[in-house]
């Protein structure tokens, strides 16, 4: 019990205290949803590109979780296309926000960034995964343990395994599956055992070592030494943004 308290509850309590004393939007109306300006106009970037992004969730969810989305653009396409899942109405949304927009006022981080011919090859697979997402009906969304926005992006990443990208450890819902699971980890570089995304363990080169308790993840990143702590996500050396080229090299 003391071990569980130290590993899971103490970091969560510390993150909650920081959240309480930090300045943050009190409601979605007060939040900044504008573009960060990190992406050029689509016509100014003729190459195909795929990005997976993640930003701190709003309200009390921001204590423990992030929201994730995917952005695609085919070669010479006139616009970026963004796919999200949200908790009201029909869950899957297209271009609901700026492709590089802040999420609830927070700057997004890049999980994966693939460009050129590799991106062009991946986009049909991503679009097929979006169409095939099994929890796309009104009422399917569930904050915990899923399916939620991170469940959606985890499904997209499983459709492009060569990228070997994983969502941050505080992307609650990424491990949700509608049944018990034992098999390859999402990156394909290890193994995973999970019971509906509520409890589980992963060991892999990309995942490192992860223990999941009630959707909260604690563990170690072995490639780029870091701690994974509930609420904080990843604390340590910066990790590389996943690209198809890096995956091929591995």
C-alpha positions as CSV (number, residue, x, y, z in Angstrom):
1,X,0.0,0.0,0.0
2,X,2.8,2.4,0.8
3,X,4.5,1.6,-2.5
4,X,1.2,2.3,-4.4
5,X,0.8,5.5,-2.5
6,X,4.3,6.7,-3.3
7,X,4.2,5.7,-7.0
8,X,0.7,6.8,-7.9
9,X,-1.0,9.0,-5.4
10,X,1.9,11.3,-4.3
11,X,2.7,12.5,-7.8
12,X,-1.0,13.0,-8.5
13,X,-1.5,15.0,-5.4
14,X,1.5,17.2,-6.3
15,X,0.2,17.8,-9.8
16,X,-3.3,18.7,-8.3
17,X,-1.6,21.2,-6.0
18,X,0.3,22.8,-8.9
19,X,-2.9,23.0,-10.9
20,X,-4.8,24.6,-8.1
21,X,-2.2,27.4,-7.7
22,X,-1.4,28.0,-11.4
23,X,-3.2,30.4,-13.6
24,X,-5.4,28.5,-16.0
25,X,-8.7,29.0,-17.9
26,X,-11.8,28.5,-15.6
27,X,-14.0,27.4,-18.5
28,X,-13.8,26.6,-22.2
29,X,-15.2,30.1,-22.9
30,X,-12.1,31.7,-21.2
31,X,-9.6,29.4,-23.0
32,X,-7.4,30.3,-25.9
33,X,-8.1,28.0,-28.9
34,X,-6.1,29.9,-31.5
35,X,-3.4,28.7,-33.8
36,X,0.1,28.7,-32.4
37,X,1.5,29.6,-35.9
38,X,3.7,26.6,-35.9
39,X,2.3,25.3,-39.2
40,X,2.5,27.3,-42.4
41,X,-0.5,27.7,-44.8
42,X,-1.0,24.4,-46.6
43,X,-0.2,25.9,-50.0
44,X,3.1,27.1,-48.6
45,X,4.0,23.6,-47.6
46,X,3.6,21.5,-50.8
47,X,4.9,18.2,-49.4
48,X,2.6,15.7,-47.7
49,X,2.7,15.7,-43.9
50,X,1.3,13.8,-40.9
51,X,1.4,15.1,-37.4
52,X,0.1,13.7,-34.1
53,X,-0.2,16.3,-31.4
54,X,-1.2,16.4,-27.7
55,X,-2.2,19.2,-25.4
56,X,-3.1,19.4,-21.7
57,X,-6.8,18.8,-21.2
58,X,-9.0,21.5,-19.6
59,X,-10.6,21.8,-16.2
60,X,-10.1,19.1,-13.6
61,X,-9.1,16.7,-16.4
62,X,-6.0,18.8,-16.9
63,X,-4.6,17.5,-13.6
64,X,-4.2,14.0,-15.0
65,X,-4.7,13.9,-18.7
66,X,-3.9,15.3,-22.2
67,X,-6.1,15.5,-25.3
68,X,-4.6,14.2,-28.6
69,X,-5.4,14.7,-32.3
70,X,-4.0,14.0,-35.8
71,X,-3.4,16.3,-38.7
72,X,-2.8,15.3,-42.3
73,X,-2.1,17.0,-45.6
74,X,-1.6,15.3,-49.0
75,X,1.0,16.7,-51.4
76,X,-0.2,20.0,-52.8
77,X,-3.5,19.9,-50.9
78,X,-5.0,23.3,-50.3
79,X,-5.7,22.8,-46.6
80,X,-4.7,20.8,-43.5
81,X,-7.2,18.3,-42.2
82,X,-7.5,17.7,-38.4
83,X,-9.3,14.8,-36.8
84,X,-10.3,14.7,-33.1
85,X,-12.7,12.9,-30.9
86,X,-14.8,14.9,-28.4
87,X,-17.4,14.1,-25.7
88,X,-20.5,15.7,-27.1
89,X,-22.6,14.9,-30.2
90,X,-21.0,12.6,-32.8
91,X,-17.5,12.0,-31.3
92,X,-15.3,12.1,-34.4
93,X,-14.8,15.7,-35.6
94,X,-13.1,17.0,-38.7
95,X,-11.5,20.5,-38.7
96,X,-13.2,21.5,-35.5
97,X,-10.1,23.6,-34.5
98,X,-7.0,25.0,-36.1
99,X,-4.6,22.2,-37.0
100,X,-1.9,23.6,-34.7
101,X,-4.3,25.2,-32.3
102,X,-3.9,25.5,-28.5
103,X,-6.0,23.1,-26.5
104,X,-7.7,24.7,-23.7
105,X,-5.0,27.4,-23.8
106,X,-2.1,25.0,-23.6
107,X,0.6,24.7,-26.3
108,X,0.5,21.3,-28.0
109,X,3.5,19.0,-28.1
110,X,4.4,16.9,-31.2
111,X,4.2,13.1,-30.8
112,X,4.9,12.3,-34.4
113,X,5.9,14.3,-37.5
114,X,6.2,12.5,-40.9
115,X,6.9,14.3,-44.1
116,X,7.1,13.7,-47.9
117,X,6.6,10.4,-49.6
118,X,6.4,8.5,-46.3
119,X,3.5,10.7,-45.2
120,X,1.8,10.3,-48.5
121,X,1.9,6.5,-48.0
122,X,0.5,6.8,-44.4
123,X,-2.4,9.1,-45.1
124,X,-4.7,6.5,-46.7
125,X,-4.1,4.2,-43.7
126,X,-4.9,7.0,-41.3
127,X,-8.1,7.9,-43.1
128,X,-9.1,4.3,-43.2
129,X,-8.5,4.1,-39.4
130,X,-10.6,7.2,-38.9
131,X,-13.5,5.7,-40.9
132,X,-13.2,2.4,-39.1
133,X,-13.1,3.8,-35.6
134,X,-15.6,1.6,-33.7
135,X,-16.7,4.2,-31.2
136,X,-17.9,6.9,-33.6
137,X,-21.6,7.0,-32.6
138,X,-23.2,9.6,-30.3
139,X,-23.0,8.3,-26.8
140,X,-20.0,6.1,-27.4
141,X,-17.6,8.5,-25.8
142,X,-16.6,7.9,-22.2
143,X,-14.0,10.0,-20.3
144,X,-12.7,7.1,-18.2
145,X,-11.4,4.5,-18.9
146,X,-12.3,5.2,-22.5
147,X,-13.1,5.2,-25.4
148,X,-12.1,8.9,-25.5
149,X,-9.9,11.2,-27.6
150,X,-6.8,9.3,-26.7
151,X,-8.4,6.0,-27.5
152,X,-9.1,7.3,-31.0
153,X,-5.5,8.5,-31.6
154,X,-4.1,5.2,-30.2
155,X,-6.2,3.4,-32.8
156,X,-4.8,5.6,-35.5
157,X,-1.2,5.0,-34.4
158,X,-1.8,1.2,-34.4
159,X,-2.8,1.6,-38.0
160,X,0.7,3.0,-38.9
161,X,2.9,0.7,-36.8
162,X,6.1,1.5,-38.8
163,X,6.1,5.0,-37.2
164,X,6.5,3.3,-33.8
165,X,5.0,6.3,-32.0
166,X,3.2,6.2,-28.7
167,X,1.0,8.7,-26.9
168,X,2.3,10.4,-23.7
169,X,1.8,8.3,-20.5
170,X,-0.8,10.8,-19.3
171,X,-2.9,10.3,-22.4
172,X,-5.6,8.5,-20.3
173,X,-7.7,6.3,-22.5
174,X,-4.9,5.4,-24.9
175,X,-4.8,1.8,-23.4
176,X,-8.5,1.2,-23.5
177,X,-9.7,-1.9,-25.3
178,X,-13.2,-3.4,-25.2
179,X,-11.7,-6.7,-24.0
180,X,-8.7,-8.0,-22.1
181,X,-5.6,-7.9,-24.2
182,X,-2.2,-9.7,-24.3
183,X,0.1,-9.2,-27.2
184,X,2.5,-6.9,-28.9
185,X,2.7,-3.3,-27.6
186,X,1.5,-0.5,-29.7
187,X,4.9,0.3,-31.0
188,X,5.6,-3.4,-31.9
189,X,8.8,-3.3,-29.9
190,X,7.5,-5.1,-26.8
191,X,4.6,-6.8,-25.1
192,X,1.5,-5.6,-23.3
193,X,-1.0,-7.1,-20.9
194,X,-4.1,-5.0,-20.2
195,X,-7.6,-5.5,-18.6
196,X,-9.8,-3.0,-20.4
197,X,-7.2,-0.3,-20.0
198,X,-7.9,-0.1,-16.3
199,X,-4.9,-2.2,-15.1
200,X,-1.9,-3.4,-17.1
201,X,1.8,-3.6,-17.8
202,X,4.0,-2.9,-20.8
203,X,7.6,-3.6,-21.5
204,X,9.2,-2.5,-24.8
205,X,12.0,-0.5,-26.4
206,X,9.7,2.4,-27.3
207,X,7.4,2.1,-24.3
208,X,10.0,1.4,-21.7
209,X,8.5,-0.1,-18.6
210,X,4.9,1.0,-17.7
211,X,2.5,0.1,-15.0
212,X,-1.1,1.1,-15.4
213,X,-3.4,1.4,-12.4
214,X,-6.9,2.8,-13.0
215,X,-5.6,4.5,-16.2
216,X,-2.8,6.2,-14.4
217,X,0.7,5.3,-15.7
218,X,4.0,5.1,-13.8
219,X,7.2,3.7,-15.2
220,X,10.6,4.3,-16.8
221,X,11.7,5.4,-20.3
222,X,14.8,3.4,-21.1
223,X,15.7,4.9,-24.5
224,X,15.7,8.5,-23.3
225,X,16.1,8.1,-19.5
226,X,13.0,9.6,-17.8
227,X,10.4,8.9,-15.2
228,X,6.8,8.4,-16.1
229,X,4.5,9.7,-13.4
230,X,0.7,10.1,-13.0
231,X,-0.4,13.7,-13.7
232,X,3.1,14.8,-14.9
233,X,3.5,12.4,-17.8
234,X,7.2,12.2,-18.7
235,X,9.9,13.8,-16.6
236,X,13.5,13.5,-18.0
237,X,15.5,14.0,-21.1
238,X,13.7,15.1,-24.2
239,X,12.4,12.4,-26.4
240,X,12.7,12.4,-30.2
241,X,9.7,13.2,-32.2
242,X,8.7,10.0,-34.0
243,X,9.2,9.9,-37.8
244,X,8.8,7.1,-40.3
245,X,12.5,7.5,-41.2
246,X,13.5,6.9,-37.6
247,X,11.2,3.9,-37.4
248,X,12.8,2.4,-40.5
249,X,16.3,3.0,-39.0
250,X,15.3,1.1,-35.9
